[in-house]
């Protein structure tokens, strides 16, 4: 029976393909793709030949239509409803939404591609390589066949920076750029690398004050005559470059037009409006800004040397103030015959100071809670005329747990937050050097109140106040220090069923019954995001270190002389150190497939007044953004297994002081709207030392790697441009809470069993990518 079905489908596809070909314009054939045939010299390695084949396959254009087993299904859909008679009718909508116009074969395109292939390979050092292209047509289907006669590649033998004995400031600066050259002996000759080298030399010279120097003033000479399959490269400056282009320029006057628009246009006397602060002339007709903010943001100073780095940093800071819609920068040469001075102008178009925003949204969290949320936000961008940002927001929401069945928990939440961000360090004795940092530092004061009603179990309120310093050394590295954060958490109104459950079944959750807790902490966070490599690889690294309770311990010790529990104002406080690390690596396999990976490590060390981390600070795994084959909070710690039939019956169980999580995922673009994914997740949490919570099964040990929960699955994602809706279906492969030797459950997979599906298939519905 299955064989008959397969034969039927093949016949159906063939018949459908024929119907597509009949719809094509007369005399045209459908382009089905390209075949690359490489005929290499004997000296070329097989791996290099394969790499050239892969690159050329991606390089040739056009790309064929989307197909399934060779059947151009989107072209078939394009013709399915016939030719549209109206521009906005149903047929046209269907054609644009689901169809795809046929890509027609073209001999002209094939010939042009052959020339482009020749150019590409010669630019990569495969000199003397030749390519021919031809179309092979059959039954109105055509493919392009390219035959590449690949010659041996040339490599760089020497690199010389030619200065012709120029001892001027420019000559010395140009010779000095040799230190960081990208052209290395023994590396392949690549034209793209020469272009990168020109850009690098221009950047280094402009940083040193050569404002008018441009990359196209640089000339490369390649000599391949003296060596076999080797190239000598000479880097020199073109002879027609003028002395104006070789001067070091300094800054004369600095002008800031703070309201570049209608307000300035109505004032004809700009000079009267100008105020000078630390050598910077500020034209602000409405007096909306204190001049100091521009002095902090602009890295140039009168009399200082021009530097492209200062220029980029100044623009970045002005943009990051988030007060201006547009930021424009120009330089003008001071009109004097021998002048090497530049006047600097910054034209700023302000945003509206006050704004109000309302938003209704749906969401999904890592603990399998989904729901709706309404938020209101009022913001003032320039509260004290120093680009300070004040915001006041409130939100309320309803949440429901997916996958909980009859015992699912429904939550309601409410929160209000106020914050004030100053574009500077609010520390009197700390000086800020405007020439060093990529962006202005900031100080943020924050106060937040949250209320959560966790189904019919209990209620939680929390009040948090904090002060944080944030700054970036450059575009890739960001730091945040929170010297003080105080959180007061109160759990109350426990249901009788919940208390009975804890006392009789889950004593490990007694930590939740601590009705009042203060968490006084200090923390440091960083994020490192380098630029993606030319190979399509990128990664991010972020981490944090938080210490809580030390200062509180000093205050409390002075008030408690015996061994009673330490408190502040009669409320217990937490003491712990917690460190987190998040590493993510992405690689583009090709234009449609990406490989995404994440490693998360977390370690909490309770001490002093705490036997374990506070409940709100403990680690969990499972859920739509974690190990998707397990419900949130249903894994760990260690090999611990909940004694209740449904682990989601009471929210709050199975947390830990330590965490390890590993995720890998292949993401594929099926078309512009739909994406697919295959993934594997692994991880667990553990208790550091307190056996009272979960027993010895929950403690971290040398066999932790045998206790990882592992799951795998498939996903489909719908990209609505501003929203990505994700469906991930996963099943466990390794269950750590089973007896050792029985934890691998791959052999038990039975999609035909409804009982197995009910217990092991987990559907995660979420918005946005998991990582």
VEXPA-580442 format. One line per 10 residues: number of its first residue (from 1); their letters; for each residue x, y, z of C-alpha. Coordinates in steps of 0.25 Angstrom, whole numbers, plus 5000, padded with zeros to 4 digits. Layout:
N
NUM = A = X/Y/Z ~ ...
This chain:
771
1 = XXXXXXXXXX = 5000/5000/5000 ~ 5011/5010/5003 ~ 5018/5007/4990 ~ 5005/5010/4982 ~ 5004/5023/4990 ~ 5018/5027/4986 ~ 5016/5024/4972 ~ 5003/5031/4971 ~ 5010/5044/4977 ~ 5021/5043/4967
11 = XXXXXXXXXX = 5011/5042/4956 ~ 5003/5054/4961 ~ 5016/5062/4962 ~ 5020/5059/4948 ~ 5006/5062/4943 ~ 5006/5075/4951 ~ 5020/5079/4945 ~ 5014/5077/4931 ~ 5003/5086/4935 ~ 5012/5097/4939
21 = XXXXXXXXXX = 5021/5096/4926 ~ 5008/5098/4918 ~ 5005/5111/4925 ~ 5019/5117/4922 ~ 5020/5128/4911 ~ 5022/5123/4897 ~ 5036/5119/4894 ~ 5041/5120/4908 ~ 5046/5109/4918 ~ 5046/5108/4933
31 = XXXXXXXXXX = 5059/5110/4939 ~ 5062/5099/4949 ~ 5076/5103/4954 ~ 5091/5102/4951 ~ 5101/5090/4951 ~ 5115/5094/4953 ~ 5126/5085/4947 ~ 5140/5088/4952 ~ 5152/5083/4944 ~ 5164/5086/4953
41 = XXXXXXXXXX = 5179/5086/4951 ~ 5186/5074/4957 ~ 5192/5083/4968 ~ 5179/5088/4974 ~ 5174/5081/4986 ~ 5161/5073/4986 ~ 5156/5082/4998 ~ 5159/5095/4990 ~ 5151/5089/4978 ~ 5139/5086/4987
51 = XXXXXXXXXX = 5140/5100/4994 ~ 5140/5106/4980 ~ 5128/5098/4975 ~ 5120/5102/4988 ~ 5123/5117/4986 ~ 5119/5117/4971 ~ 5106/5109/4974 ~ 5102/5121/4983 ~ 5108/5131/4974 ~ 5101/5129/4961
61 = XXXXXXXXXX = 5088/5136/4958 ~ 5076/5135/4956 ~ 5072/5125/4967 ~ 5061/5115/4962 ~ 5047/5115/4968 ~ 5044/5108/4981 ~ 5041/5093/4979 ~ 5038/5080/4986 ~ 5045/5068/4980 ~ 5047/5076/4967
71 = XXXXXXXXXX = 5032/5081/4966 ~ 5031/5096/4965 ~ 5019/5097/4974 ~ 5019/5112/4976 ~ 5019/5114/4961 ~ 5007/5104/4960 ~ 5000/5112/4970 ~ 5004/5125/4962 ~ 4996/5120/4950 ~ 4985/5112/4958
81 = XXXXXXXXXX = 4974/5122/4958 ~ 4977/5128/4944 ~ 4981/5141/4940 ~ 4976/5153/4949 ~ 4967/5163/4943 ~ 4968/5173/4954 ~ 4980/5179/4961 ~ 4974/5177/4975 ~ 4964/5165/4973 ~ 4965/5151/4979
91 = XXXXXXXXXX = 4973/5145/4968 ~ 4984/5155/4970 ~ 4984/5154/4985 ~ 4985/5139/4984 ~ 4996/5140/4973 ~ 5004/5150/4982 ~ 5002/5142/4995 ~ 5004/5128/4991 ~ 5010/5128/4977 ~ 5023/5131/4971
101 = XXXXXXXXXX = 5025/5136/4956 ~ 5033/5126/4948 ~ 5048/5128/4946 ~ 5051/5127/4932 ~ 5063/5121/4926 ~ 5072/5131/4918 ~ 5084/5129/4910 ~ 5088/5143/4912 ~ 5088/5141/4927 ~ 5096/5128/4925
111 = XXXXXXXXXX = 5107/5135/4917 ~ 5108/5147/4927 ~ 5109/5137/4939 ~ 5121/5130/4932 ~ 5128/5144/4931 ~ 5124/5147/4945 ~ 5130/5134/4950 ~ 5143/5137/4943 ~ 5144/5150/4949 ~ 5141/5145/4963
121 = XXXXXXXXXX = 5151/5134/4962 ~ 5162/5143/4956 ~ 5159/5153/4968 ~ 5162/5141/4978 ~ 5175/5138/4972 ~ 5171/5127/4962 ~ 5178/5134/4950 ~ 5176/5129/4936 ~ 5164/5121/4940 ~ 5153/5121/4929
131 = XXXXXXXXXX = 5138/5117/4929 ~ 5128/5114/4919 ~ 5113/5113/4921 ~ 5102/5106/4913 ~ 5087/5103/4915 ~ 5082/5089/4915 ~ 5067/5088/4911 ~ 5057/5077/4912 ~ 5042/5077/4912 ~ 5042/5093/4914
141 = XXXXXXXXXX = 5051/5091/4926 ~ 5065/5096/4926 ~ 5077/5096/4935 ~ 5090/5104/4933 ~ 5103/5096/4932 ~ 5116/5103/4935 ~ 5130/5097/4932 ~ 5141/5103/4940 ~ 5155/5100/4936 ~ 5161/5104/4950
151 = XXXXXXXXXX = 5176/5108/4950 ~ 5185/5108/4962 ~ 5183/5119/4972 ~ 5193/5130/4974 ~ 5199/5134/4988 ~ 5205/5146/4994 ~ 5220/5146/4994 ~ 5223/5160/4999 ~ 5217/5173/5003 ~ 5224/5186/5002
161 = XXXXXXXXXX = 5219/5200/5006 ~ 5225/5210/4996 ~ 5228/5224/5002 ~ 5239/5229/4992 ~ 5247/5234/5004 ~ 5235/5243/5009 ~ 5239/5248/5023 ~ 5227/5257/5024 ~ 5217/5255/5035 ~ 5208/5248/5024
171 = XXXXXXXXXX = 5219/5240/5019 ~ 5223/5235/5033 ~ 5208/5232/5036 ~ 5206/5225/5024 ~ 5218/5216/5026 ~ 5213/5214/5040 ~ 5200/5207/5035 ~ 5209/5195/5030 ~ 5209/5190/5045 ~ 5194/5186/5044
181 = XXXXXXXXXX = 5193/5181/5030 ~ 5183/5171/5026 ~ 5192/5166/5014 ~ 5201/5154/5020 ~ 5212/5146/5013 ~ 5207/5132/5009 ~ 5192/5136/5009 ~ 5184/5135/4996 ~ 5183/5147/4987 ~ 5169/5152/4989
191 = XXXXXXXXXX = 5163/5165/4982 ~ 5153/5167/4994 ~ 5165/5167/5004 ~ 5171/5178/4996 ~ 5159/5186/4997 ~ 5158/5184/5012 ~ 5173/5188/5013 ~ 5170/5201/5006 ~ 5158/5204/5016 ~ 5167/5200/5028
201 = XXXXXXXXXX = 5178/5210/5023 ~ 5168/5221/5021 ~ 5163/5219/5035 ~ 5176/5219/5042 ~ 5180/5232/5034 ~ 5167/5239/5037 ~ 5168/5235/5052 ~ 5182/5243/5052 ~ 5176/5256/5046 ~ 5177/5254/5031
211 = XXXXXXXXXX = 5162/5258/5029 ~ 5163/5259/5014 ~ 5170/5246/5011 ~ 5161/5236/5004 ~ 5163/5221/5001 ~ 5163/5223/4986 ~ 5176/5230/4987 ~ 5183/5217/4990 ~ 5189/5209/4978 ~ 5192/5194/4979
221 = XXXXXXXXXX = 5202/5188/4969 ~ 5203/5173/4968 ~ 5215/5166/4961 ~ 5213/5151/4958 ~ 5225/5150/4948 ~ 5237/5148/4957 ~ 5231/5136/4964 ~ 5222/5124/4960 ~ 5208/5125/4966 ~ 5213/5136/4975
231 = XXXXXXXXXX = 5210/5151/4976 ~ 5218/5162/4981 ~ 5209/5174/4985 ~ 5213/5188/4986 ~ 5205/5198/4993 ~ 5207/5213/4989 ~ 5200/5227/4989 ~ 5195/5232/4975 ~ 5204/5243/4969 ~ 5192/5252/4967
241 = XXXXXXXXXX = 5189/5253/4982 ~ 5190/5268/4986 ~ 5196/5274/4999 ~ 5182/5278/5004 ~ 5179/5263/5005 ~ 5192/5260/5012 ~ 5190/5271/5023 ~ 5187/5268/5038 ~ 5175/5277/5042 ~ 5171/5283/5055
251 = XXXXXXXXXX = 5158/5288/5060 ~ 5155/5302/5060 ~ 5140/5306/5065 ~ 5130/5296/5069 ~ 5115/5299/5066 ~ 5103/5292/5072 ~ 5089/5296/5066 ~ 5080/5289/5076 ~ 5067/5292/5069 ~ 5070/5290/5055
261 = XXXXXXXXXX = 5056/5293/5049 ~ 5044/5303/5050 ~ 5048/5309/5063 ~ 5062/5313/5058 ~ 5057/5317/5044 ~ 5048/5328/5051 ~ 5060/5334/5058 ~ 5069/5342/5048 ~ 5079/5346/5058 ~ 5086/5333/5061
271 = XXXXXXXXXX = 5099/5340/5067 ~ 5090/5346/5078 ~ 5084/5333/5081 ~ 5098/5326/5083 ~ 5103/5322/5096 ~ 5118/5318/5098 ~ 5121/5307/5108 ~ 5135/5300/5109 ~ 5138/5306/5095 ~ 5125/5300/5088
281 = XXXXXXXXXX = 5115/5310/5083 ~ 5101/5305/5085 ~ 5089/5311/5077 ~ 5077/5308/5085 ~ 5066/5318/5083 ~ 5056/5312/5093 ~ 5066/5309/5103 ~ 5062/5295/5104 ~ 5076/5289/5107 ~ 5087/5292/5117
291 = XXXXXXXXXX = 5100/5294/5109 ~ 5107/5284/5118 ~ 5100/5272/5111 ~ 5107/5275/5098 ~ 5120/5278/5104 ~ 5119/5264/5110 ~ 5115/5257/5097 ~ 5124/5264/5087 ~ 5138/5258/5087 ~ 5145/5270/5080
301 = XXXXXXXXXX = 5151/5282/5086 ~ 5156/5295/5080 ~ 5170/5294/5076 ~ 5170/5279/5077 ~ 5174/5270/5065 ~ 5163/5264/5056 ~ 5160/5249/5058 ~ 5150/5241/5051 ~ 5149/5233/5064 ~ 5144/5245/5071
311 = XXXXXXXXXX = 5135/5249/5060 ~ 5128/5235/5061 ~ 5128/5235/5076 ~ 5121/5249/5076 ~ 5110/5245/5066 ~ 5108/5232/5074 ~ 5106/5239/5087 ~ 5097/5250/5082 ~ 5088/5239/5075 ~ 5088/5230/5088
321 = XXXXXXXXXX = 5083/5242/5096 ~ 5070/5238/5090 ~ 5065/5253/5090 ~ 5067/5255/5075 ~ 5060/5250/5063 ~ 5072/5254/5053 ~ 5087/5257/5056 ~ 5095/5263/5044 ~ 5109/5266/5045 ~ 5118/5275/5035
331 = XXXXXXXXXX = 5132/5280/5034 ~ 5136/5293/5027 ~ 5150/5297/5024 ~ 5154/5311/5030 ~ 5155/5320/5018 ~ 5170/5323/5018 ~ 5180/5320/5008 ~ 5189/5312/5017 ~ 5178/5307/5027 ~ 5178/5294/5033
341 = XXXXXXXXXX = 5166/5297/5042 ~ 5152/5292/5042 ~ 5139/5297/5047 ~ 5130/5287/5052 ~ 5115/5288/5051 ~ 5104/5279/5058 ~ 5090/5280/5053 ~ 5080/5274/5063 ~ 5065/5272/5061 ~ 5058/5269/5074
351 = XXXXXXXXXX = 5047/5259/5077 ~ 5035/5263/5084 ~ 5038/5263/5099 ~ 5026/5256/5104 ~ 5019/5244/5099 ~ 5008/5234/5104 ~ 5008/5220/5099 ~ 4997/5209/5101 ~ 5000/5194/5097 ~ 4992/5182/5097
361 = XXXXXXXXXX = 5000/5169/5094 ~ 5000/5154/5096 ~ 5013/5147/5101 ~ 5019/5134/5105 ~ 5029/5132/5117 ~ 5039/5121/5119 ~ 5030/5115/5130 ~ 5019/5112/5120 ~ 5011/5123/5124 ~ 5004/5130/5112
371 = XXXXXXXXXX = 4994/5141/5113 ~ 4990/5156/5110 ~ 4996/5168/5116 ~ 4992/5183/5115 ~ 5002/5194/5118 ~ 5002/5209/5119 ~ 5014/5217/5118 ~ 5017/5232/5119 ~ 5031/5238/5116 ~ 5038/5251/5117
381 = XXXXXXXXXX = 5051/5252/5109 ~ 5057/5264/5115 ~ 5052/5266/5129 ~ 5062/5275/5135 ~ 5068/5281/5121 ~ 5079/5271/5122 ~ 5074/5260/5113 ~ 5069/5252/5125 ~ 5058/5242/5122 ~ 5047/5240/5132
391 = XXXXXXXXXX = 5037/5229/5130 ~ 5025/5224/5138 ~ 5018/5211/5133 ~ 5007/5202/5138 ~ 5003/5188/5133 ~ 4992/5178/5136 ~ 4991/5164/5131 ~ 4984/5151/5131 ~ 4993/5138/5129 ~ 4989/5124/5127
401 = XXXXXXXXXX = 4998/5111/5127 ~ 4998/5103/5114 ~ 4999/5088/5117 ~ 4994/5088/5131 ~ 4981/5081/5128 ~ 4970/5082/5139 ~ 4981/5086/5149 ~ 4986/5098/5141 ~ 4989/5110/5148 ~ 4983/5124/5144
411 = XXXXXXXXXX = 4990/5136/5149 ~ 4987/5151/5149 ~ 4998/5162/5150 ~ 4999/5177/5153 ~ 5011/5185/5153 ~ 5015/5200/5153 ~ 5029/5205/5150 ~ 5036/5218/5150 ~ 5050/5221/5145 ~ 5059/5233/5143
421 = XXXXXXXXXX = 5072/5232/5134 ~ 5082/5242/5134 ~ 5093/5243/5123 ~ 5104/5243/5132 ~ 5110/5237/5145 ~ 5103/5242/5157 ~ 5116/5241/5165 ~ 5122/5255/5169 ~ 5136/5250/5170 ~ 5136/5241/5157
431 = XXXXXXXXXX = 5141/5249/5145 ~ 5137/5245/5131 ~ 5147/5246/5119 ~ 5139/5250/5107 ~ 5150/5245/5097 ~ 5150/5230/5101 ~ 5136/5224/5102 ~ 5127/5220/5090 ~ 5115/5226/5097 ~ 5111/5234/5109
441 = XXXXXXXXXX = 5110/5227/5122 ~ 5096/5227/5129 ~ 5091/5226/5143 ~ 5077/5220/5145 ~ 5068/5221/5157 ~ 5057/5211/5157 ~ 5045/5208/5167 ~ 5036/5196/5163 ~ 5024/5190/5170 ~ 5018/5177/5166
451 = XXXXXXXXXX = 5006/5168/5170 ~ 5004/5154/5166 ~ 4992/5145/5169 ~ 4997/5131/5166 ~ 4984/5124/5163 ~ 4977/5120/5176 ~ 4990/5117/5183 ~ 4996/5130/5189 ~ 4999/5144/5186 ~ 5012/5151/5184
461 = XXXXXXXXXX = 5016/5166/5185 ~ 5029/5172/5183 ~ 5035/5185/5184 ~ 5049/5188/5177 ~ 5057/5201/5177 ~ 5071/5201/5170 ~ 5082/5210/5165 ~ 5090/5206/5153 ~ 5102/5211/5145 ~ 5103/5207/5130
471 = XXXXXXXXXX = 5114/5210/5120 ~ 5120/5205/5107 ~ 5135/5205/5104 ~ 5132/5202/5089 ~ 5121/5197/5080 ~ 5123/5183/5085 ~ 5125/5183/5100 ~ 5115/5188/5110 ~ 5115/5189/5125 ~ 5105/5191/5136
481 = XXXXXXXXXX = 5108/5193/5151 ~ 5097/5193/5161 ~ 5103/5197/5174 ~ 5090/5196/5182 ~ 5077/5189/5179 ~ 5067/5186/5190 ~ 5055/5176/5188 ~ 5045/5174/5198 ~ 5036/5161/5195 ~ 5024/5157/5203
491 = XXXXXXXXXX = 5016/5144/5201 ~ 5003/5143/5207 ~ 4988/5138/5206 ~ 4992/5124/5205 ~ 4981/5114/5202 ~ 4978/5103/5211 ~ 4980/5092/5200 ~ 4994/5099/5197 ~ 4998/5099/5211 ~ 4994/5084/5213
501 = XXXXXXXXXX = 5001/5080/5200 ~ 5014/5087/5205 ~ 5013/5081/5219 ~ 5010/5067/5215 ~ 5015/5065/5201 ~ 5026/5076/5197 ~ 5033/5081/5209 ~ 5044/5086/5200 ~ 5034/5098/5197 ~ 5034/5103/5211
511 = XXXXXXXXXX = 5043/5114/5206 ~ 5031/5120/5199 ~ 5024/5121/5213 ~ 5034/5131/5217 ~ 5025/5142/5217 ~ 5035/5154/5217 ~ 5048/5155/5211 ~ 5058/5166/5208 ~ 5068/5164/5197 ~ 5079/5175/5198
521 = XXXXXXXXXX = 5089/5173/5186 ~ 5099/5179/5177 ~ 5102/5173/5163 ~ 5111/5175/5151 ~ 5106/5171/5137 ~ 5113/5171/5124 ~ 5110/5168/5109 ~ 5120/5165/5098 ~ 5115/5165/5084 ~ 5126/5166/5073
531 = XXXXXXXXXX = 5123/5168/5059 ~ 5119/5156/5050 ~ 5130/5150/5043 ~ 5131/5150/5027 ~ 5128/5134/5028 ~ 5114/5137/5034 ~ 5118/5134/5048 ~ 5114/5142/5060 ~ 5114/5140/5075 ~ 5110/5148/5088
541 = XXXXXXXXXX = 5115/5146/5102 ~ 5107/5152/5114 ~ 5109/5150/5129 ~ 5106/5155/5143 ~ 5111/5155/5157 ~ 5102/5158/5168 ~ 5105/5158/5183 ~ 5094/5160/5194 ~ 5093/5163/5209 ~ 5108/5167/5212
551 = XXXXXXXXXX = 5105/5181/5216 ~ 5092/5176/5223 ~ 5100/5166/5231 ~ 5109/5177/5237 ~ 5097/5185/5241 ~ 5090/5173/5246 ~ 5102/5167/5254 ~ 5103/5180/5262 ~ 5088/5178/5266 ~ 5089/5163/5269
561 = XXXXXXXXXX = 5098/5158/5279 ~ 5093/5143/5280 ~ 5090/5133/5270 ~ 5076/5137/5267 ~ 5072/5139/5252 ~ 5078/5152/5247 ~ 5068/5162/5242 ~ 5067/5177/5238 ~ 5055/5184/5244 ~ 5049/5170/5248
571 = XXXXXXXXXX = 5050/5165/5234 ~ 5059/5153/5230 ~ 5069/5156/5219 ~ 5076/5148/5208 ~ 5091/5145/5207 ~ 5097/5139/5195 ~ 5106/5141/5183 ~ 5101/5138/5169 ~ 5108/5137/5156 ~ 5102/5135/5142
581 = XXXXXXXXXX = 5108/5133/5128 ~ 5101/5132/5115 ~ 5108/5129/5102 ~ 5102/5128/5088 ~ 5108/5124/5075 ~ 5101/5126/5061 ~ 5106/5121/5048 ~ 5099/5123/5034 ~ 5100/5110/5027 ~ 5095/5117/5014
591 = XXXXXXXXXX = 5085/5128/5011 ~ 5073/5120/5016 ~ 5079/5111/5028 ~ 5085/5116/5041 ~ 5091/5108/5052 ~ 5088/5114/5066 ~ 5094/5110/5079 ~ 5093/5114/5094 ~ 5101/5110/5107 ~ 5095/5115/5120
601 = XXXXXXXXXX = 5103/5114/5133 ~ 5098/5119/5147 ~ 5103/5117/5161 ~ 5098/5122/5174 ~ 5105/5121/5187 ~ 5096/5123/5199 ~ 5103/5126/5212 ~ 5102/5133/5225 ~ 5087/5136/5227 ~ 5083/5127/5216
611 = XXXXXXXXXX = 5083/5112/5213 ~ 5078/5113/5199 ~ 5076/5125/5189 ~ 5063/5133/5191 ~ 5052/5126/5183 ~ 5051/5138/5173 ~ 5066/5136/5170 ~ 5066/5121/5169 ~ 5069/5115/5155 ~ 5058/5107/5147
621 = XXXXXXXXXX = 5059/5099/5134 ~ 5048/5094/5125 ~ 5037/5102/5117 ~ 5037/5109/5103 ~ 5050/5116/5104 ~ 5058/5105/5111 ~ 5057/5090/5110 ~ 5045/5089/5102 ~ 5042/5075/5104 ~ 5039/5077/5119
631 = XXXXXXXXXX = 5028/5086/5126 ~ 5035/5098/5133 ~ 5039/5094/5147 ~ 5037/5079/5145 ~ 5052/5076/5144 ~ 5062/5074/5155 ~ 5068/5078/5164 ~ 5078/5066/5160 ~ 5070/5053/5160 ~ 5059/5058/5169
641 = XXXXXXXXXX = 5045/5053/5165 ~ 5032/5060/5170 ~ 5023/5051/5178 ~ 5010/5057/5172 ~ 5003/5052/5160 ~ 5004/5065/5153 ~ 5016/5074/5155 ~ 5009/5086/5150 ~ 4998/5085/5161 ~ 5005/5095/5170
651 = XXXXXXXXXX = 5015/5105/5164 ~ 5028/5107/5171 ~ 5034/5093/5172 ~ 5047/5088/5166 ~ 5057/5100/5166 ~ 5072/5100/5169 ~ 5084/5108/5173 ~ 5092/5103/5161 ~ 5088/5102/5146 ~ 5094/5096/5133
661 = XXXXXXXXXX = 5086/5097/5120 ~ 5090/5094/5106 ~ 5082/5097/5093 ~ 5085/5095/5078 ~ 5075/5098/5067 ~ 5075/5097/5052 ~ 5066/5108/5046 ~ 5062/5108/5032 ~ 5054/5118/5024 ~ 5044/5111/5016
671 = XXXXXXXXXX = 5039/5124/5009 ~ 5038/5138/5013 ~ 5027/5135/5023 ~ 5029/5121/5029 ~ 5041/5116/5036 ~ 5044/5102/5041 ~ 5054/5097/5052 ~ 5060/5084/5058 ~ 5065/5085/5072 ~ 5072/5078/5083
681 = XXXXXXXXXX = 5071/5083/5098 ~ 5078/5078/5110 ~ 5080/5083/5125 ~ 5077/5082/5139 ~ 5078/5090/5152 ~ 5084/5085/5165 ~ 5084/5089/5180 ~ 5098/5094/5185 ~ 5098/5088/5199 ~ 5085/5088/5206
691 = XXXXXXXXXX = 5079/5074/5207 ~ 5067/5078/5215 ~ 5060/5083/5202 ~ 5061/5072/5193 ~ 5070/5061/5199 ~ 5082/5056/5194 ~ 5076/5054/5180 ~ 5076/5069/5178 ~ 5091/5071/5181 ~ 5101/5074/5171
701 = XXXXXXXXXX = 5112/5063/5169 ~ 5122/5058/5160 ~ 5112/5050/5152 ~ 5104/5063/5148 ~ 5106/5060/5133 ~ 5097/5047/5135 ~ 5086/5055/5141 ~ 5083/5064/5129 ~ 5069/5065/5124 ~ 5070/5064/5109
711 = XXXXXXXXXX = 5059/5066/5099 ~ 5057/5068/5084 ~ 5047/5073/5074 ~ 5042/5080/5062 ~ 5037/5095/5061 ~ 5030/5103/5051 ~ 5030/5118/5052 ~ 5021/5129/5045 ~ 5028/5142/5043 ~ 5019/5154/5042
721 = XXXXXXXXXX = 5030/5164/5041 ~ 5027/5171/5055 ~ 5024/5158/5062 ~ 5029/5143/5061 ~ 5019/5133/5065 ~ 5026/5120/5069 ~ 5020/5105/5071 ~ 5031/5095/5076 ~ 5027/5081/5078 ~ 5037/5073/5086
731 = XXXXXXXXXX = 5038/5060/5093 ~ 5048/5055/5104 ~ 5060/5046/5101 ~ 5066/5045/5114 ~ 5059/5046/5128 ~ 5068/5049/5139 ~ 5058/5045/5150 ~ 5057/5031/5145 ~ 5066/5020/5151 ~ 5080/5019/5145
741 = XXXXXXXXXX = 5080/5010/5133 ~ 5065/5014/5130 ~ 5067/5029/5127 ~ 5069/5028/5112 ~ 5055/5027/5107 ~ 5057/5027/5092 ~ 5053/5012/5091 ~ 5040/5015/5097 ~ 5036/5026/5086 ~ 5022/5021/5080
751 = XXXXXXXXXX = 5015/5032/5073 ~ 5003/5022/5070 ~ 5000/5021/5085 ~ 4991/5032/5091 ~ 4996/5029/5105 ~ 5010/5032/5101 ~ 5006/5044/5093 ~ 4999/5050/5105 ~ 5011/5048/5114 ~ 5022/5051/5105
761 = XXXXXXXXXX = 5018/5061/5094 ~ 5019/5075/5099 ~ 5014/5087/5090 ~ 5021/5100/5093 ~ 5014/5112/5087 ~ 5022/5125/5089 ~ 5025/5138/5082 ~ 5039/5141/5077 ~ 5051/5132/5076 ~ 5056/5124/5088
771 = X = 5070/5129/5087
